[in-house]
Amino acid sequence: MSARTKARKRALDVLFECEARRLPLGATLAQRRAAAADDPREPPISPFTAQLVEGVATHQEHIDAIIAEHSPDWDLDRMPAVDRNLLRIGVFEIVYLDEVPDAVAISEAVQLAAELSTDESPRFVNGVLARVAERRPARSCPPS
């Protein structure tokens, strides 16, 4: 597993934890950093993990609007939490991170969906992110 793949999975863990604890996205990032520093068994928070979590948290409203626009048959609240947060990470990478090729962002999200979510999730995540990449929305604010 590449370092960036591990970073994406860790970002997903942090975002999922925030939702499970009903906290704003990114609210547990500092706690996870401290835990990783104190306990070698805890997965580290790499700079890329932090960039993903902070970017999703900063641009959540815009990212969620993009997801809603490209998945009209699914409300965000009805999506499995893993899928919702994988889509958030993927949309952040496609829209805000020029250094990450769209195909890589999509492939990584689909791989994590296959590993961590439902049988239907990889196809769903692939379809939504492919539509986002095809119709790349304009940025409403500068990247973080």
TIRO-2110 file (N, C-alpha, C; in Angstrom, 1 decimal):
// TIRO-2110
0.9, -1.2, 0.0, N, 1, A
0.0, 0.0, 0.0, CA, 1, A
0.9, 1.2, 0.0, C, 1, A
0.7, 2.1, -0.9, N, 2, A
1.5, 3.3, -1.0, CA, 2, A
1.3, 4.3, 0.1, C, 2, A
2.2, 5.2, 0.3, N, 3, A
2.0, 6.2, 1.4, CA, 3, A
0.8, 7.1, 1.2, C, 3, A
0.5, 7.4, 0.0, N, 4, A
-0.7, 8.2, -0.3, CA, 4, A
-2.0, 7.4, 0.0, C, 4, A
-2.0, 6.2, -0.4, N, 5, A
-3.1, 5.3, -0.1, CA, 5, A
-3.4, 5.2, 1.4, C, 5, A
-2.3, 5.0, 2.1, N, 6, A
-2.4, 5.0, 3.6, CA, 6, A
-2.9, 6.3, 4.1, C, 6, A
-2.5, 7.4, 3.6, N, 7, A
-2.9, 8.7, 4.0, CA, 7, A
-4.4, 9.0, 3.7, C, 7, A
-4.8, 8.5, 2.6, N, 8, A
-6.3, 8.6, 2.2, CA, 8, A
-7.1, 7.8, 3.2, C, 8, A
-6.7, 6.6, 3.5, N, 9, A
-7.4, 5.7, 4.4, CA, 9, A
-7.4, 6.4, 5.8, C, 9, A
-6.3, 6.9, 6.2, N, 10, A
-6.3, 7.6, 7.5, CA, 10, A
-7.2, 8.8, 7.5, C, 10, A
-7.2, 9.6, 6.5, N, 11, A
-8.1, 10.7, 6.4, CA, 11, A
-9.6, 10.3, 6.5, C, 11, A
-9.9, 9.2, 5.8, N, 12, A
-11.2, 8.6, 5.9, CA, 12, A
-11.6, 8.2, 7.3, C, 12, A
-10.6, 7.6, 8.0, N, 13, A
-10.8, 7.2, 9.4, CA, 13, A
-11.2, 8.5, 10.3, C, 13, A
-10.4, 9.5, 10.1, N, 14, A
-10.7, 10.8, 10.9, CA, 14, A
-12.0, 11.4, 10.5, C, 14, A
-12.4, 11.5, 9.2, N, 15, A
-13.7, 12.0, 8.9, CA, 15, A
-14.8, 11.2, 9.4, C, 15, A
-14.7, 9.9, 9.2, N, 16, A
-15.7, 8.9, 9.7, CA, 16, A
-15.9, 9.1, 11.2, C, 16, A
-14.8, 9.1, 11.9, N, 17, A
-14.8, 9.3, 13.4, CA, 17, A
-15.6, 10.6, 13.8, C, 17, A
-15.3, 11.7, 13.1, N, 18, A
-16.0, 12.9, 13.3, CA, 18, A
-17.5, 12.7, 13.2, C, 18, A
-17.9, 12.1, 12.1, N, 19, A
-19.4, 11.9, 11.9, CA, 19, A
-19.9, 11.0, 12.9, C, 19, A
-19.2, 9.9, 13.3, N, 20, A
-19.7, 9.0, 14.3, CA, 20, A
-19.9, 9.6, 15.6, C, 20, A
-19.0, 10.6, 15.9, N, 21, A
-19.1, 11.3, 17.2, CA, 21, A
-19.9, 12.6, 17.1, C, 21, A
-20.5, 12.8, 15.9, N, 22, A
-21.4, 14.0, 15.7, CA, 22, A
-20.6, 15.3, 15.9, C, 22, A
-19.4, 15.3, 15.4, N, 23, A
-18.6, 16.5, 15.5, CA, 23, A
-18.4, 17.1, 14.1, C, 23, A
-18.0, 18.3, 14.1, N, 24, A
-17.7, 18.9, 12.7, CA, 24, A
-16.5, 18.1, 12.1, C, 24, A
-16.6, 18.0, 10.8, N, 25, A
-15.5, 17.3, 10.1, CA, 25, A
-14.2, 18.0, 10.4, C, 25, A
-13.2, 17.1, 10.7, N, 26, A
-11.9, 17.6, 11.0, CA, 26, A
-11.6, 17.9, 12.5, C, 26, A
-12.7, 17.8, 13.3, N, 27, A
-12.6, 18.2, 14.7, CA, 27, A
-11.7, 17.2, 15.5, C, 27, A
-11.5, 16.0, 15.1, N, 28, A
-10.7, 15.0, 15.8, CA, 28, A
-9.3, 14.9, 15.3, C, 28, A
-8.9, 15.7, 14.3, N, 29, A
-7.6, 15.7, 13.7, CA, 29, A
-6.5, 15.9, 14.8, C, 29, A
-6.6, 16.9, 15.6, N, 30, A
-5.6, 17.2, 16.6, CA, 30, A
-5.5, 16.0, 17.6, C, 30, A
-6.6, 15.5, 18.0, N, 31, A
-6.6, 14.3, 18.9, CA, 31, A
-5.8, 13.1, 18.3, C, 31, A
-6.1, 12.9, 17.0, N, 32, A
-5.5, 11.8, 16.3, CA, 32, A
-4.0, 12.0, 16.1, C, 32, A
-3.6, 13.3, 15.9, N, 33, A
-2.1, 13.6, 15.8, CA, 33, A
-1.5, 13.3, 17.2, C, 33, A
-2.1, 13.8, 18.2, N, 34, A
-1.5, 13.6, 19.6, CA, 34, A
-1.5, 12.1, 19.9, C, 34, A
-2.5, 11.3, 19.6, N, 35, A
-2.5, 9.9, 19.9, CA, 35, A
-1.4, 9.2, 19.1, C, 35, A
-1.2, 9.6, 17.8, N, 36, A
-0.2, 9.0, 17.0, CA, 36, A
1.2, 9.3, 17.5, C, 36, A
1.4, 10.5, 18.1, N, 37, A
2.7, 10.9, 18.6, CA, 37, A
3.0, 10.1, 19.9, C, 37, A
1.9, 9.8, 20.7, N, 38, A
2.1, 9.2, 22.0, CA, 38, A
2.1, 7.7, 22.0, C, 38, A
1.5, 7.1, 20.9, N, 39, A
1.3, 5.6, 20.9, CA, 39, A
1.8, 5.1, 19.5, C, 39, A
2.9, 4.4, 19.5, N, 40, A
3.4, 3.9, 18.2, CA, 40, A
2.5, 2.9, 17.5, C, 40, A
1.5, 2.4, 18.2, N, 41, A
0.5, 1.5, 17.6, CA, 41, A
-0.5, 2.3, 16.8, C, 41, A
-0.7, 3.6, 17.0, N, 42, A
-1.6, 4.4, 16.3, CA, 42, A
-1.1, 4.8, 15.0, C, 42, A
-1.9, 4.7, 13.9, N, 43, A
-1.4, 5.1, 12.6, CA, 43, A
-1.0, 6.6, 12.6, C, 43, A
0.0, 7.0, 11.9, N, 44, A
0.4, 8.4, 11.9, CA, 44, A
-0.5, 9.3, 11.1, C, 44, A
-0.4, 10.5, 11.3, N, 45, A
-1.1, 11.5, 10.6, CA, 45, A
-0.1, 12.2, 9.7, C, 45, A
0.0, 11.8, 8.4, N, 46, A
0.9, 12.4, 7.5, CA, 46, A
0.5, 13.8, 7.1, C, 46, A
1.4, 14.6, 6.5, N, 47, A
1.0, 15.9, 6.0, CA, 47, A
-0.1, 15.8, 4.9, C, 47, A
-0.1, 14.7, 4.1, N, 48, A
-1.2, 14.5, 3.1, CA, 48, A
-2.5, 14.2, 3.8, C, 48, A
-2.5, 13.4, 4.8, N, 49, A
-3.7, 13.1, 5.6, CA, 49, A
-4.3, 14.4, 6.1, C, 49, A
-3.4, 15.2, 6.7, N, 50, A
-3.9, 16.5, 7.3, CA, 50, A
-4.5, 17.4, 6.2, C, 50, A
-3.8, 17.4, 5.1, N, 51, A
-4.2, 18.3, 3.9, CA, 51, A
-5.6, 17.8, 3.5, C, 51, A
-5.8, 16.5, 3.4, N, 52, A
-7.2, 16.0, 3.0, CA, 52, A
-8.2, 16.3, 4.0, C, 52, A
-8.0, 16.0, 5.2, N, 53, A
-9.0, 16.3, 6.3, CA, 53, A
-9.3, 17.8, 6.4, C, 53, A
-8.3, 18.6, 6.5, N, 54, A
-8.5, 20.1, 6.6, CA, 54, A
-9.1, 20.6, 5.3, C, 54, A
-8.8, 20.1, 4.2, N, 55, A
-9.4, 20.6, 2.9, CA, 55, A
-10.9, 20.2, 2.9, C, 55, A
-11.2, 19.0, 3.2, N, 56, A
-12.6, 18.6, 3.2, CA, 56, A
-13.4, 19.4, 4.2, C, 56, A
-12.8, 19.6, 5.4, N, 57, A
-13.5, 20.4, 6.4, CA, 57, A
-13.7, 21.8, 6.0, C, 57, A
-12.7, 22.4, 5.4, N, 58, A
-12.8, 23.8, 5.0, CA, 58, A
-13.8, 24.0, 3.9, C, 58, A
-13.8, 23.1, 2.9, N, 59, A
-14.7, 23.2, 1.7, CA, 59, A
-15.9, 22.3, 1.8, C, 59, A
-16.3, 21.9, 2.9, N, 60, A
-17.4, 20.9, 3.0, CA, 60, A
-18.6, 21.3, 2.3, C, 60, A
-19.0, 22.5, 2.5, N, 61, A
-20.3, 23.0, 1.9, CA, 61, A
-20.2, 22.9, 0.4, C, 61, A
-19.1, 23.4, -0.2, N, 62, A
-19.0, 23.3, -1.6, CA, 62, A
-18.9, 21.9, -2.1, C, 62, A
-18.1, 21.1, -1.4, N, 63, A
-17.9, 19.7, -1.8, CA, 63, A
-19.2, 18.9, -1.7, C, 63, A
-20.0, 19.1, -0.6, N, 64, A
-21.3, 18.4, -0.5, CA, 64, A
-22.3, 18.9, -1.6, C, 64, A
-22.2, 20.1, -2.0, N, 65, A
-23.1, 20.6, -3.1, CA, 65, A
-22.7, 19.9, -4.4, C, 65, A
-21.4, 19.7, -4.6, N, 66, A
-21.0, 19.0, -5.8, CA, 66, A
-21.4, 17.6, -5.8, C, 66, A
-21.3, 16.9, -4.7, N, 67, A
-21.7, 15.5, -4.6, CA, 67, A
-23.2, 15.4, -4.8, C, 67, A
-24.0, 16.3, -4.2, N, 68, A
-25.5, 16.3, -4.4, CA, 68, A
-25.8, 16.5, -5.8, C, 68, A
-25.1, 17.4, -6.5, N, 69, A
-25.4, 17.7, -7.9, CA, 69, A
-25.1, 16.5, -8.8, C, 69, A
-24.1, 15.7, -8.5, N, 70, A
-23.7, 14.6, -9.3, CA, 70, A
-24.2, 13.3, -8.8, C, 70, A
-25.0, 13.2, -7.8, N, 71, A
-25.7, 12.0, -7.4, CA, 71, A
-27.1, 12.4, -7.0, C, 71, A
-27.9, 12.8, -8.0, N, 72, A
-29.3, 13.3, -7.7, CA, 72, A
-30.2, 12.4, -7.1, C, 72, A
-30.0, 11.1, -7.3, N, 73, A
-30.9, 10.1, -6.7, CA, 73, A
-30.6, 9.7, -5.3, C, 73, A
-29.5, 10.3, -4.8, N, 74, A
-29.1, 10.0, -3.4, CA, 74, A
-28.9, 11.2, -2.6, C, 74, A
-29.6, 11.4, -1.5, N, 75, A
-29.3, 12.4, -0.5, CA, 75, A
-28.0, 12.0, 0.2, C, 75, A
-27.2, 13.0, 0.6, N, 76, A
-26.0, 12.7, 1.3, CA, 76, A
-26.3, 11.9, 2.6, C, 76, A
-27.4, 12.3, 3.3, N, 77, A
-27.7, 11.6, 4.5, CA, 77, A
-28.1, 10.2, 4.4, C, 77, A
-28.5, 9.8, 3.2, N, 78, A
-28.9, 8.4, 2.9, CA, 78, A
-27.7, 7.5, 2.5, C, 78, A
-26.6, 8.1, 2.1, N, 79, A
-25.4, 7.4, 1.7, CA, 79, A
-24.7, 6.8, 3.0, C, 79, A
-24.1, 5.6, 2.8, N, 80, A
-23.3, 5.1, 3.9, CA, 80, A
-22.2, 6.1, 4.2, C, 80, A
-21.9, 6.2, 5.5, N, 81, A
-20.9, 7.2, 5.9, CA, 81, A
-19.6, 7.1, 5.3, C, 81, A
-19.2, 5.8, 5.0, N, 82, A
-17.9, 5.6, 4.4, CA, 82, A
-17.9, 6.1, 2.9, C, 82, A
-19.0, 5.9, 2.2, N, 83, A
-19.1, 6.4, 0.8, CA, 83, A
-19.2, 7.9, 0.8, C, 83, A
-19.9, 8.5, 1.7, N, 84, A
-20.0, 9.9, 1.8, CA, 84, A
-18.7, 10.6, 2.0, C, 84, A
-17.9, 10.0, 2.9, N, 85, A
-16.6, 10.6, 3.2, CA, 85, A
-15.5, 10.3, 2.1, C, 85, A
-15.6, 9.1, 1.5, N, 86, A
-14.8, 8.8, 0.3, CA, 86, A
-15.1, 9.8, -0.8, C, 86, A
-16.3, 10.1, -1.0, N, 87, A
-16.7, 11.0, -2.1, CA, 87, A
-16.2, 12.4, -1.8, C, 87, A
-16.3, 12.8, -0.5, N, 88, A
-15.7, 14.1, -0.1, CA, 88, A
-14.2, 14.2, -0.4, C, 88, A
-13.5, 13.2, 0.0, N, 89, A
-12.1, 13.2, -0.3, CA, 89, A
-11.8, 13.2, -1.8, C, 89, A
-12.5, 12.4, -2.5, N, 90, A
-12.3, 12.3, -4.0, CA, 90, A
-12.6, 13.7, -4.6, C, 90, A
-13.7, 14.3, -4.3, N, 91, A
-14.1, 15.6, -4.8, CA, 91, A
-13.1, 16.6, -4.4, C, 91, A
-12.6, 16.6, -3.2, N, 92, A
-11.6, 17.6, -2.8, CA, 92, A
-10.3, 17.4, -3.7, C, 92, A
-9.9, 16.2, -3.9, N, 93, A
-8.7, 15.9, -4.7, CA, 93, A
-9.0, 16.4, -6.2, C, 93, A
-10.1, 16.1, -6.7, N, 94, A
-10.4, 16.4, -8.1, CA, 94, A
-10.5, 17.9, -8.3, C, 94, A
-11.2, 18.6, -7.4, N, 95, A
-11.5, 20.0, -7.6, CA, 95, A
-10.4, 20.9, -7.0, C, 95, A
-9.7, 20.5, -6.0, N, 96, A
-8.8, 21.4, -5.3, CA, 96, A
-7.3, 21.1, -5.4, C, 96, A
-7.0, 19.8, -5.7, N, 97, A
-5.6, 19.4, -5.8, CA, 97, A
-5.1, 19.1, -7.2, C, 97, A
-4.6, 20.1, -7.8, N, 98, A
-4.1, 19.9, -9.2, CA, 98, A
-3.0, 18.9, -9.4, C, 98, A
-2.2, 18.6, -8.3, N, 99, A
-1.1, 17.7, -8.4, CA, 99, A
-1.6, 16.2, -8.4, C, 99, A
-2.8, 16.0, -8.1, N, 100, A
-3.4, 14.6, -8.0, CA, 100, A
-4.2, 14.4, -9.3, C, 100, A
-3.7, 13.5, -10.2, N, 101, A
-4.5, 13.2, -11.4, CA, 101, A
-5.9, 12.7, -11.0, C, 101, A
-6.9, 13.2, -11.8, N, 102, A
-8.3, 12.7, -11.5, CA, 102, A
-8.4, 11.2, -11.5, C, 102, A
-7.8, 10.5, -12.4, N, 103, A
-7.9, 9.1, -12.5, CA, 103, A
-7.3, 8.4, -11.2, C, 103, A
-6.3, 9.0, -10.6, N, 104, A
-5.7, 8.5, -9.4, CA, 104, A
-6.7, 8.7, -8.2, C, 104, A
-7.3, 9.9, -8.1, N, 105, A
-8.2, 10.2, -7.0, CA, 105, A
-9.4, 9.2, -7.1, C, 105, A
-9.9, 9.0, -8.3, N, 106, A
-11.1, 8.1, -8.5, CA, 106, A
-10.7, 6.7, -8.2, C, 106, A
-9.6, 6.2, -8.7, N, 107, A
-9.1, 4.8, -8.5, CA, 107, A
-8.9, 4.5, -7.0, C, 107, A
-8.3, 5.5, -6.3, N, 108, A
-8.1, 5.3, -4.8, CA, 108, A
-9.4, 5.2, -4.1, C, 108, A
-10.3, 6.1, -4.4, N, 109, A
-11.6, 6.1, -3.7, CA, 109, A
-12.4, 4.8, -4.0, C, 109, A
-12.3, 4.3, -5.2, N, 110, A
-13.0, 3.1, -5.6, CA, 110, A
-12.4, 1.9, -4.8, C, 110, A
-11.0, 1.9, -4.8, N, 111, A
-10.3, 0.8, -4.1, CA, 111, A
-10.7, 0.8, -2.6, C, 111, A
-10.8, 1.9, -1.9, N, 112, A
-11.1, 2.0, -0.5, CA, 112, A
-12.6, 1.6, -0.4, C, 112, A
-13.5, 2.0, -1.3, N, 113, A
-14.9, 1.6, -1.2, CA, 113, A
-15.0, 0.1, -1.3, C, 113, A
-14.2, -0.5, -2.2, N, 114, A
-14.3, -2.0, -2.3, CA, 114, A
-13.8, -2.7, -1.0, C, 114, A
-12.8, -2.1, -0.4, N, 115, A
-12.3, -2.7, 0.8, CA, 115, A
-13.1, -2.5, 2.0, C, 115, A
-13.8, -1.3, 2.1, N, 116, A
-14.4, -0.9, 3.4, CA, 116, A
-15.9, -0.7, 3.4, C, 116, A
-16.6, -0.8, 2.2, N, 117, A
-18.0, -0.5, 2.2, CA, 117, A
-18.8, -1.6, 1.6, C, 117, A
-19.9, -1.3, 1.1, N, 118, A
-20.9, -2.3, 0.5, CA, 118, A
-20.4, -2.8, -0.8, C, 118, A
-21.1, -3.9, -1.3, N, 119, A
-20.7, -4.4, -2.6, CA, 119, A
-21.0, -3.4, -3.7, C, 119, A
-22.0, -2.6, -3.6, N, 120, A
-22.4, -1.6, -4.6, CA, 120, A
-21.6, -0.3, -4.5, C, 120, A
-20.9, -0.1, -3.5, N, 121, A
-20.2, 1.1, -3.3, CA, 121, A
-19.1, 1.5, -4.3, C, 121, A
-18.3, 0.5, -4.7, N, 122, A
-17.3, 0.9, -5.7, CA, 122, A
-17.9, 1.5, -7.0, C, 122, A
-18.9, 0.8, -7.5, N, 123, A
-19.5, 1.3, -8.7, CA, 123, A
-20.2, 2.7, -8.5, C, 123, A
-20.8, 2.9, -7.3, N, 124, A
-21.4, 4.2, -7.0, CA, 124, A
-20.4, 5.3, -6.9, C, 124, A
-19.3, 5.0, -6.1, N, 125, A
-18.3, 6.0, -5.9, CA, 125, A
-17.6, 6.3, -7.3, C, 125, A
-17.3, 5.3, -8.1, N, 126, A
-16.7, 5.5, -9.4, CA, 126, A
-17.6, 6.4, -10.3, C, 126, A
-18.9, 6.1, -10.3, N, 127, A
-19.8, 6.9, -11.1, CA, 127, A
-19.9, 8.3, -10.8, C, 127, A
-20.0, 8.6, -9.5, N, 128, A
-20.2, 10.0, -9.0, CA, 128, A
-18.9, 10.8, -9.3, C, 128, A
-17.7, 10.2, -8.9, N, 129, A
-16.5, 10.9, -9.1, CA, 129, A
-16.1, 11.1, -10.6, C, 129, A
-16.5, 10.1, -11.4, N, 130, A
-16.2, 10.2, -12.9, CA, 130, A
-17.1, 11.4, -13.4, C, 130, A
-18.3, 11.5, -13.0, N, 131, A
-19.1, 12.7, -13.4, CA, 131, A
-18.5, 14.0, -13.0, C, 131, A
-18.0, 14.0, -11.7, N, 132, A
-17.4, 15.2, -11.2, CA, 132, A
-16.2, 15.6, -12.1, C, 132, A
-15.4, 14.6, -12.4, N, 133, A
-14.2, 14.9, -13.2, CA, 133, A
-14.5, 15.3, -14.6, C, 133, A
-15.6, 14.7, -15.2, N, 134, A
-16.0, 15.1, -16.5, CA, 134, A
-16.5, 16.5, -16.6, C, 134, A
-17.2, 16.9, -15.6, N, 135, A
-17.8, 18.3, -15.5, CA, 135, A
-17.1, 19.1, -14.5, C, 135, A
-15.8, 19.0, -14.3, N, 136, A
-15.1, 19.7, -13.3, CA, 136, A
-15.7, 21.1, -13.0, C, 136, A
-16.2, 21.2, -11.8, N, 137, A
-16.8, 22.5, -11.4, CA, 137, A
-15.8, 23.5, -11.1, C, 137, A
-16.2, 24.8, -11.3, N, 138, A
-15.3, 25.9, -11.0, CA, 138, A
-15.1, 26.0, -9.5, C, 138, A
-13.9, 26.4, -9.1, N, 139, A
-13.7, 26.6, -7.7, CA, 139, A
-14.4, 27.8, -7.2, C, 139, A
-15.1, 27.7, -6.1, N, 140, A
-15.8, 28.9, -5.5, CA, 140, A
-14.9, 29.6, -4.6, C, 140, A
-13.8, 29.0, -4.2, N, 141, A
-12.8, 29.7, -3.3, CA, 141, A
-11.5, 29.0, -3.6, C, 141, A
-10.4, 29.7, -3.2, N, 142, A
-9.1, 29.1, -3.5, CA, 142, A
-8.8, 27.9, -2.7, C, 142, A
-7.9, 27.0, -3.2, N, 143, A
-7.6, 25.8, -2.4, CA, 143, A
-6.9, 26.2, -1.1, C, 143, A
-7.1, 25.2, -0.1, N, 144, A
-6.4, 25.5, 1.2, CA, 144, A
-5.0, 25.0, 1.1, C, 144, A
END
